[in-house]
Amino acid sequence: MDDAYRIALQTEDDGYQLYVRALERSTHPLGRDILDFLAREELKHTAIIERIVSKITAGGRFEKEDFTLDARRGETIFSEALKNPEARLPGTADDLAVLREGLRFETEGIAFFAKAAEAAANPEERRFYEAMAREERAHKKLLESSIEYLENPDVWFERDASIHLDGA
């Protein structure tokens, strides 16, 4: 678990740095909210990784409750951002570029954690890496929706707003 653990921690730190740098470049209210959320998520992941690995190393079991993140928080960013009239404007090319950079990063994270899960000999480790892959998939979905929104807010709003606003 040591190599995968170190890489996972480095990945989370890299993600945090990526989102903080991207936040400095983004001007769109929704884009900034998404990037800020993802930067904070990477910090949470670091703390969770450290806690869970310590537990597993000591012979403990990975429990679903060990992985306590607010998965619905990402969805509420849209409803909160829509209160700001500027958020209804399309994003700039730079706003879209930083979100696409995050999308690439999350896609790589999914692949890393899926591979780590396959290689894990310990079932607790495997469950942990599978949970991390699910988290990265949720981030990827959030970024995909954000990119679609910034490309054409009116079309996104007509098609997807009810999904994001009612949580269904």
N, C-alpha and C positions, 0 to 999 in steps of 0.2 A: 504493500500500500504506500510505501514511502515515496517512490518516484511519482506515482499518479497523484498522490496527495500534494507534493511540492508543485507539480505542474498545475494542479487545480487551483492552488493558492495563487500562483503566479498569473494564471489566466484571469482570476477574479480581480487581481490588482491591475493587470493590463486593461481589463474592461473598465474599471473605475477611471483609470487615467484617460482612456479613450473617450469616455462620456464626459468627463470634466473638460477636456480639450474641445470636444464637439460643442459643448454648452457655450463656450466662449465665442464660437463662430456662428451659432444659430441665432436668428432674429425672430423667428415665428413663435408666437406664444405657445401653441400646442407642441411644436418641436422642442422648445426649451423645457416645457413641463415633462415631456417624455424622457428627454435626456437626463434631467435632474432625477426623475424617478429611477431610471436605470442605473445611474451612478450610485444612488443610495442602495439599490438592490445588490450591487456588486459588493459593497461594504458588508451588508447583511450576510451575503453568501460566505464571505471570508470568515466571519465569526461563527457561522453555522458549521462550515467545514472543520474549523479548529475544534469546536465542541464535539462534533460527531466522531471525528477521527480519534480524539482522545478517548471517547467512550468505547468505540470499537476496539481500539488498541488494548484497552483494559479488560477486554473480554465481554463487554456489554453488547446489547442488541440495538440495532438501528430501528427506531420506532418512527412511524409517520409523524407523530407529535414532535419529534426532534427537529423537524423541518418546518418551522412555523414562520411562514411568510404570508402576507396578505395578498393573495393572488387576485382578488377583486379590485385592489387599489388601482391597477393599471387601467381597468375599465372606467373608473370614475374620472380619470384625467380628461377623457373626452367630454363628459357632461360638464365638468367644471370649466374646461377651456371654451366651450361653446357659449358661456355667459359673456365672454369677451368678444365684441364685434370684430376685432382684428383677427381673431382666430378663424373667422369664416373666409379669410383671404387665402389664396393659394400660397404655397411656400416658394422661396427663392431657390435657384439652382443649388446654392450652397447649403441651404436647409435640407434639401433632398439628398445632397451628397453626404452630409454627416449622418443622416438616418440610414442611408445605404451602407455606409461604413460600419455602423452598428449592426445592421442586418447580416453582413458578411461575418462579423465577429461572433454573433450569436449562432450562426450556422456552423461555424468551426467549433464552437463550444459544444453544440449538440453532438457532433461527430466525435469529439474527444471523450465526452462522458459516456457515450454509447460504446465506444471501443474499450474504455476503462471498465465498464460494466461487464462486457463480454470476457475480458481478461481476468476479472476478479475471481480468485479461488474461494474467498470467504463470502458466503451468501449475504452477510450484513453489508460488506463492502459493495457487493453488486446492487443491493437495494438502494444504498446511498447514491451510487453513481447514476442509477436509473432515475432517482428523484431529482438529481441535478440536471440530467438531460431534459426532464419534464419542465423544470424551471426555465431552462434556456429556450425550449420550444415555446413557452408562454411569452417570453421576451421577443422571440422572433415574430410571433403572431402580432404582438403589439406594434412592433416596428413595421411590419407589412401593412397593417391597417393605417398606421400613421403616414406612411409614404403615400398610400392611396389617397388619404385625406388631403395631404399637402399638394398632391398633383391636381386634384379636382374636388375641392370641398363640397360643392353643390351636389355632384353625383354621389359622393360618399355619403353625404347627409341623407339624400333620398333613399339610398339603398341600405345603409348600415346603421344609421343613427338610432333607430328603435332598438336594435340589438344591443348597442353599447349603452344606451341610456336606461333601458329597463333591466339590463343584466342577463337577458335570456340568451 
